[in-house]
Amino acid sequence: MKYLSIFFYFIIALPFYADGVILETAYQFSPPKYYPEGDVIKGVCYDIITELNERLRVDSIKIQPKNPKGPFRPLKRLLYDLKKGKIDMFVGLAKTADREQIYQFSTVPVYEVSSVFAKSKKDSFDFRGSISLKGKKISYLRGSKTGRELKKIDGIITQGVPKLTTALEKLGYGKVDLIFYHNMGLLFTAKKLGVLDRIDLTKTSYGIYYQYIAFNKQISSEIIEKIDEALFEMMEDGSLDRIVQDYLGASYKPVVPDSTHQAQSRE
């Protein structure tokens, strides 16, 4: 019976691997996108890959790390490998004009990222342009893009910190008025610390952008279309929102489809 079970396993699994397409990827150590927790890999983008694999099984497409024993790479190395065709795709990259010259991108975004201010729940403040920040003590993560953006604003008092946990502690003790960072990092860290119920994000964001799946130039348009179809299904049925909210809580603002993010629904 044992040998018979093994035989049927290979009969079932063989068409998927022999006749299908394997897309190799790598992971960026960047919670909550990808991160190890003990021997387990977790993260928004990791779970999106898992869900895509379930939906793409019918098309015999599988996404897997190029090096399962060492799947994490720095972003700079990862993008170099993607450019050179050493990996096929990467989940969780913002589009820029320069990047669109080098990579192909999914039509459908995987999630939205907002640059926002975190504040105490007791604070009625909302961001209404730079003038509304005048005199505020604002914490930021050293070396971050949001931190560099903050330095362009006049009339504020800035405090750089090495990690978001420090910024959230300062906010909790009233040592700063606001924290400036992106919503994913703020919500994920606050949830991990158990202080999600003590903070709010400003209703008005400083800026919004989307992250997508990037592919190297060798990947066929047919493969990308299949992945776009699966992503669009995930957007329509709420799967993308649920994955993100598992890590960030219900405060995360869902991605809303619009005319620029359309893909044909799968049959």
C-alpha positions as a Markdown table, in Angstrom:
| # | Residue | x | y | z |
|---|---|---|---|---|
| 1 | Met | 0.0 | 0.0 | 0.0 |
| 2 | Lys | 2.9 | 2.4 | 0.8 |
| 3 | Tyr | 4.5 | 1.8 | -2.6 |
| 4 | Leu | 1.1 | 2.2 | -4.3 |
| 5 | Ser | 0.5 | 5.5 | -2.6 |
| 6 | Ile | 3.9 | 6.8 | -3.6 |
| 7 | Phe | 3.2 | 5.7 | -7.2 |
| 8 | Phe | -0.1 | 7.5 | -7.4 |
| 9 | Tyr | 1.5 | 10.6 | -5.8 |
| 10 | Phe | 4.0 | 10.9 | -8.6 |
| 11 | Ile | 1.4 | 10.2 | -11.2 |
| 12 | Ile | -0.7 | 13.1 | -9.9 |
| 13 | Ala | 2.3 | 15.4 | -9.3 |
| 14 | Leu | 4.2 | 14.7 | -12.4 |
| 15 | Pro | 2.1 | 16.8 | -14.9 |
| 16 | Phe | 2.3 | 19.8 | -12.7 |
| 17 | Tyr | 6.1 | 19.8 | -12.7 |
| 18 | Ala | 6.9 | 18.1 | -16.0 |
| 19 | Asp | 4.5 | 20.0 | -18.2 |
| 20 | Gly | 4.1 | 23.2 | -16.2 |
| 21 | Val | 6.1 | 26.3 | -15.5 |
| 22 | Ile | 8.2 | 27.0 | -12.4 |
| 23 | Leu | 8.8 | 30.6 | -11.7 |
| 24 | Glu | 11.8 | 31.2 | -9.4 |
| 25 | Thr | 11.8 | 34.0 | -6.9 |
| 26 | Ala | 13.6 | 35.3 | -3.8 |
| 27 | Tyr | 12.4 | 37.0 | -0.6 |
| 28 | Gln | 13.4 | 40.4 | 0.8 |
| 29 | Phe | 13.8 | 40.5 | 4.6 |
| 30 | Ser | 11.3 | 43.3 | 5.2 |
| 31 | Pro | 8.5 | 42.7 | 7.7 |
| 32 | Pro | 5.6 | 42.5 | 7.1 |
| 33 | Lys | 6.4 | 41.6 | 3.5 |
| 34 | Tyr | 8.6 | 38.7 | 4.2 |
| 35 | Tyr | 10.3 | 37.6 | 7.5 |
| 36 | Pro | 11.3 | 34.4 | 9.3 |
| 37 | Glu | 9.7 | 33.4 | 12.5 |
| 38 | Gly | 11.6 | 30.5 | 13.9 |
| 39 | Asp | 11.8 | 27.9 | 11.1 |
| 40 | Val | 8.7 | 29.3 | 9.4 |
| 41 | Ile | 8.6 | 32.1 | 6.7 |
| 42 | Lys | 5.7 | 34.5 | 7.1 |
| 43 | Gly | 4.6 | 37.8 | 5.5 |
| 44 | Val | 2.1 | 39.5 | 3.3 |
| 45 | Cys | 4.0 | 38.8 | 0.1 |
| 46 | Tyr | 4.8 | 35.2 | 1.1 |
| 47 | Asp | 1.1 | 34.5 | 1.8 |
| 48 | Ile | 0.2 | 36.1 | -1.6 |
| 49 | Ile | 2.6 | 33.7 | -3.3 |
| 50 | Thr | 1.0 | 30.8 | -1.4 |
| 51 | Glu | -2.5 | 31.8 | -2.5 |
| 52 | Leu | -1.3 | 32.4 | -6.1 |
| 53 | Asn | 0.1 | 28.9 | -6.2 |
| 54 | Glu | -3.3 | 27.5 | -5.3 |
| 55 | Arg | -5.1 | 29.4 | -8.0 |
| 56 | Leu | -2.4 | 28.8 | -10.7 |
| 57 | Arg | -2.4 | 25.1 | -10.2 |
| 58 | Val | -5.0 | 24.8 | -12.9 |
| 59 | Asp | -2.6 | 26.5 | -15.3 |
| 60 | Ser | 0.4 | 24.3 | -14.1 |
| 61 | Ile | 2.3 | 27.4 | -12.9 |
| 62 | Lys | 4.2 | 27.3 | -9.6 |
| 63 | Ile | 6.2 | 30.0 | -7.8 |
| 64 | Gln | 9.0 | 28.9 | -5.6 |
| 65 | Pro | 12.3 | 30.3 | -4.2 |
| 66 | Lys | 15.4 | 29.7 | -6.3 |
| 67 | Asn | 17.3 | 28.7 | -3.2 |
| 68 | Pro | 14.8 | 27.2 | -0.7 |
| 69 | Lys | 17.6 | 26.8 | 2.0 |
| 70 | Gly | 18.5 | 30.5 | 1.7 |
| 71 | Pro | 15.6 | 32.4 | 0.1 |
| 72 | Phe | 16.3 | 35.8 | 1.6 |
| 73 | Arg | 18.4 | 38.4 | -0.3 |
| 74 | Pro | 19.0 | 42.2 | 0.1 |
| 75 | Leu | 16.8 | 44.2 | -2.2 |
| 76 | Lys | 19.7 | 45.5 | -4.3 |
| 77 | Arg | 21.0 | 42.0 | -5.0 |
| 78 | Leu | 17.5 | 40.7 | -5.6 |
| 79 | Leu | 16.7 | 43.4 | -8.2 |
| 80 | Tyr | 20.1 | 42.7 | -9.9 |
| 81 | Asp | 19.3 | 39.0 | -10.1 |
| 82 | Leu | 15.8 | 39.9 | -11.5 |
| 83 | Lys | 17.4 | 42.1 | -14.1 |
| 84 | Lys | 19.9 | 39.5 | -15.2 |
| 85 | Gly | 17.3 | 36.7 | -15.3 |
| 86 | Lys | 18.7 | 34.8 | -12.4 |
| 87 | Ile | 15.2 | 34.9 | -10.8 |
| 88 | Asp | 12.0 | 35.2 | -12.7 |
| 89 | Met | 9.8 | 37.4 | -10.5 |
| 90 | Phe | 9.5 | 39.3 | -7.2 |
| 91 | Val | 6.3 | 40.0 | -5.3 |
| 92 | Gly | 6.2 | 43.5 | -3.7 |
| 93 | Leu | 7.9 | 46.2 | -5.8 |
| 94 | Ala | 6.8 | 49.7 | -6.5 |
| 95 | Lys | 6.7 | 50.9 | -10.1 |
| 96 | Thr | 8.9 | 53.7 | -11.2 |
| 97 | Ala | 9.7 | 55.0 | -14.7 |
| 98 | Asp | 13.2 | 53.7 | -14.4 |
| 99 | Arg | 12.1 | 50.3 | -13.2 |
| 100 | Glu | 9.6 | 49.9 | -16.0 |
| 101 | Gln | 12.5 | 50.2 | -18.4 |
| 102 | Ile | 14.2 | 47.2 | -16.8 |
| 103 | Tyr | 11.3 | 44.9 | -15.6 |
| 104 | Gln | 7.8 | 43.9 | -16.5 |
| 105 | Phe | 5.0 | 44.5 | -14.0 |
| 106 | Ser | 1.7 | 42.9 | -13.2 |
| 107 | Thr | -1.3 | 45.1 | -14.1 |
| 108 | Val | -3.0 | 44.4 | -10.8 |
| 109 | Pro | -1.3 | 45.7 | -7.6 |
| 110 | Val | -0.9 | 43.4 | -4.6 |
| 111 | Tyr | -1.5 | 46.1 | -2.0 |
| 112 | Glu | -1.5 | 49.9 | -1.4 |
| 113 | Val | 1.1 | 51.7 | 0.7 |
| 114 | Ser | 0.4 | 55.1 | 2.3 |
| 115 | Ser | 2.9 | 57.5 | 3.9 |
| 116 | Val | 1.0 | 58.6 | 7.0 |
| 117 | Phe | 1.3 | 60.0 | 10.5 |
| 118 | Ala | 0.6 | 57.9 | 13.5 |
| 119 | Lys | -0.9 | 59.6 | 16.6 |
| 120 | Ser | -2.4 | 58.8 | 19.9 |
| 121 | Lys | -6.1 | 57.9 | 19.8 |
| 122 | Lys | -6.7 | 60.8 | 22.2 |
| 123 | Asp | -5.3 | 63.3 | 19.6 |
| 124 | Ser | -7.8 | 64.8 | 17.2 |
| 125 | Phe | -5.1 | 65.9 | 14.8 |
| 126 | Asp | -5.4 | 65.1 | 11.1 |
| 127 | Phe | -2.8 | 65.9 | 8.4 |
| 128 | Arg | -4.0 | 68.9 | 6.3 |
| 129 | Gly | -0.8 | 69.8 | 4.5 |
| 130 | Ser | 2.6 | 70.9 | 5.8 |
| 131 | Ile | 1.1 | 73.9 | 7.6 |
| 132 | Ser | -0.8 | 71.6 | 9.9 |
| 133 | Leu | 2.5 | 70.1 | 11.2 |
| 134 | Lys | 4.0 | 73.4 | 12.4 |
| 135 | Gly | 5.4 | 73.1 | 15.9 |
| 136 | Lys | 4.8 | 69.3 | 16.0 |
| 137 | Lys | 7.4 | 66.9 | 17.4 |
| 138 | Ile | 7.7 | 64.1 | 14.9 |
| 139 | Ser | 9.6 | 60.8 | 15.1 |
| 140 | Tyr | 10.9 | 59.1 | 12.0 |
| 141 | Leu | 13.0 | 56.0 | 11.2 |
| 142 | Arg | 16.6 | 56.9 | 10.5 |
| 143 | Gly | 17.6 | 56.1 | 6.9 |
| 144 | Ser | 14.1 | 55.8 | 5.6 |
| 145 | Lys | 12.7 | 57.5 | 2.6 |
| 146 | Thr | 9.9 | 59.0 | 4.7 |
| 147 | Gly | 12.5 | 60.4 | 7.0 |
| 148 | Arg | 14.3 | 62.2 | 4.1 |
| 149 | Glu | 10.9 | 63.5 | 3.0 |
| 150 | Leu | 10.2 | 64.9 | 6.5 |
| 151 | Lys | 13.4 | 66.9 | 6.5 |
| 152 | Lys | 12.0 | 69.0 | 3.6 |
| 153 | Ile | 9.2 | 70.4 | 5.9 |
| 154 | Asp | 9.9 | 73.6 | 7.8 |
| 155 | Gly | 8.7 | 74.5 | 11.3 |
| 156 | Ile | 8.7 | 71.0 | 12.8 |
| 157 | Ile | 10.9 | 69.3 | 15.4 |
| 158 | Thr | 12.2 | 65.9 | 14.2 |
| 159 | Gln | 13.5 | 63.0 | 16.2 |
| 160 | Gly | 15.2 | 60.2 | 14.3 |
| 161 | Val | 15.1 | 56.7 | 15.9 |
| 162 | Pro | 16.8 | 53.4 | 15.0 |
| 163 | Lys | 13.6 | 51.3 | 15.0 |
| 164 | Leu | 9.8 | 51.8 | 15.0 |
| 165 | Thr | 9.3 | 50.2 | 18.4 |
| 166 | Thr | 11.3 | 53.1 | 19.9 |
| 167 | Ala | 9.1 | 55.6 | 18.0 |
| 168 | Leu | 5.9 | 53.9 | 19.3 |
| 169 | Glu | 7.2 | 54.0 | 22.8 |
| 170 | Lys | 8.0 | 57.7 | 22.5 |
| 171 | Leu | 4.5 | 58.3 | 21.2 |
| 172 | Gly | 3.0 | 56.3 | 24.1 |
| 173 | Tyr | 4.9 | 58.3 | 26.7 |
| 174 | Gly | 4.0 | 61.6 | 25.0 |
| 175 | Lys | 7.6 | 62.5 | 24.1 |
| 176 | Val | 6.5 | 63.0 | 20.4 |
| 177 | Asp | 3.3 | 64.1 | 18.8 |
| 178 | Leu | 3.5 | 62.0 | 15.7 |
| 179 | Ile | 5.4 | 59.3 | 13.9 |
| 180 | Phe | 5.9 | 59.6 | 10.1 |
| 181 | Tyr | 6.3 | 56.3 | 8.2 |
| 182 | His | 4.3 | 54.0 | 5.9 |
| 183 | Asn | 1.1 | 52.4 | 7.1 |
| 184 | Met | 2.2 | 48.8 | 6.6 |
| 185 | Gly | 5.2 | 49.2 | 8.9 |
| 186 | Leu | 3.3 | 51.2 | 11.5 |
| 187 | Leu | 0.3 | 48.9 | 11.7 |
| 188 | Phe | 2.4 | 45.7 | 11.7 |
| 189 | Thr | 4.8 | 46.9 | 14.5 |
| 190 | Ala | 1.9 | 48.3 | 16.6 |
| 191 | Lys | 0.1 | 45.0 | 16.3 |
| 192 | Lys | 3.2 | 43.1 | 17.3 |
| 193 | Leu | 3.7 | 45.3 | 20.3 |
| 194 | Gly | 0.0 | 45.1 | 21.3 |
| 195 | Val | -0.6 | 48.8 | 21.1 |
| 196 | Leu | -2.8 | 48.9 | 17.9 |
| 197 | Asp | -5.8 | 50.0 | 20.0 |
| 198 | Arg | -3.9 | 53.0 | 21.3 |
| 199 | Ile | -2.9 | 54.6 | 18.0 |
| 200 | Asp | -4.6 | 56.0 | 15.0 |
| 201 | Leu | -3.3 | 56.8 | 11.5 |
| 202 | Thr | -4.2 | 60.2 | 10.0 |
| 203 | Lys | -7.1 | 59.9 | 7.7 |
| 204 | Thr | -5.3 | 62.0 | 5.1 |
| 205 | Ser | -2.1 | 60.4 | 3.8 |
| 206 | Tyr | 1.1 | 62.3 | 2.8 |
| 207 | Gly | 1.3 | 60.1 | -0.3 |
| 208 | Ile | 0.0 | 56.8 | -1.8 |
| 209 | Tyr | 1.6 | 54.2 | -4.0 |
| 210 | Tyr | 1.1 | 50.6 | -5.0 |
| 211 | Gln | 3.3 | 47.6 | -5.0 |
| 212 | Tyr | 3.2 | 45.0 | -7.8 |
| 213 | Ile | 4.7 | 41.8 | -9.0 |
| 214 | Ala | 7.9 | 42.5 | -11.0 |
| 215 | Phe | 9.1 | 40.0 | -13.7 |
| 216 | Asn | 12.2 | 39.8 | -15.7 |
| 217 | Lys | 12.0 | 40.7 | -19.4 |
| 218 | Gln | 12.2 | 37.0 | -20.5 |
| 219 | Ile | 8.8 | 36.1 | -18.9 |
| 220 | Ser | 6.2 | 35.7 | -21.6 |
| 221 | Ser | 3.1 | 37.9 | -21.7 |
| 222 | Glu | 0.9 | 34.8 | -21.5 |
| 223 | Ile | 2.4 | 33.8 | -18.1 |
| 224 | Ile | 2.0 | 37.4 | -16.8 |
| 225 | Glu | -1.7 | 37.5 | -18.0 |
| 226 | Lys | -2.4 | 34.2 | -16.1 |
| 227 | Ile | -1.0 | 35.7 | -12.9 |
| 228 | Asp | -2.9 | 39.0 | -13.5 |
| 229 | Glu | -6.1 | 37.0 | -13.8 |
| 230 | Ala | -5.5 | 35.2 | -10.5 |
| 231 | Leu | -4.6 | 38.5 | -8.8 |
| 232 | Phe | -7.7 | 40.2 | -10.1 |
| 233 | Glu | -9.8 | 37.3 | -8.7 |
| 234 | Met | -8.0 | 37.7 | -5.4 |
| 235 | Met | -8.8 | 41.5 | -5.5 |
| 236 | Glu | -12.4 | 41.0 | -6.3 |
| 237 | Asp | -13.1 | 38.2 | -3.7 |
| 238 | Gly | -11.3 | 40.1 | -1.0 |
| 239 | Ser | -8.4 | 37.6 | -0.6 |
| 240 | Leu | -5.7 | 40.3 | -1.0 |
| 241 | Asp | -7.4 | 42.5 | 1.7 |
| 242 | Arg | -7.7 | 39.5 | 4.1 |
| 243 | Ile | -4.0 | 38.6 | 3.7 |
| 244 | Val | -2.9 | 42.1 | 4.4 |
| 245 | Gln | -5.3 | 42.5 | 7.3 |
| 246 | Asp | -4.0 | 39.3 | 8.9 |
| 247 | Tyr | -0.7 | 41.1 | 9.5 |
| 248 | Leu | -1.9 | 44.7 | 9.9 |
| 249 | Gly | -5.4 | 44.4 | 11.5 |
| 250 | Ala | -8.6 | 45.9 | 10.2 |
| 251 | Ser | -7.2 | 49.4 | 10.2 |
| 252 | Tyr | -5.4 | 48.7 | 6.9 |
| 253 | Lys | -7.1 | 50.5 | 4.0 |
| 254 | Pro | -8.0 | 48.0 | 1.3 |
| 255 | Val | -6.9 | 48.3 | -2.4 |
| 256 | Val | -9.9 | 49.4 | -4.4 |
| 257 | Pro | -10.0 | 48.4 | -8.1 |
| 258 | Asp | -10.2 | 51.2 | -10.6 |
| 259 | Ser | -10.0 | 51.5 | -14.4 |
| 260 | Thr | -6.2 | 51.4 | -14.4 |
| 261 | His | -6.1 | 48.1 | -12.5 |
| 262 | Gln | -8.4 | 46.0 | -14.6 |
| 263 | Ala | -7.6 | 42.4 | -15.8 |
| 264 | Gln | -10.0 | 39.9 | -17.3 |
| 265 | Ser | -11.6 | 37.6 | -14.8 |
| 266 | Arg | -10.7 | 34.0 | -15.3 |
| 267 | Glu | -13.1 | 31.6 | -16.8 |
